[in-house]
């Protein structure tokens, strides 16, 4: 699954266009490397997102094309969350 779609389906980022823009701006890292929106997400990948004043590190646990709002958080595990590092 594409990174931008995964971020939307997992609800780490609310809209796919915002996920796409974050990837283009270099604010999304996968396994500590800047990732394009077209990157194919795999189970076990570490995703780091820096948006505004917050930063999130999450590990991909599973991948699903569609998922309900209640199950979205089952797709990943939050490793750290806090203010963005500058």
Helices and strands as residue ranges (DSSP letters): H 3-9, H 16-24, E 28-30, E 33-34, E 46-51, E 54-60, G 69-75, E 76-83
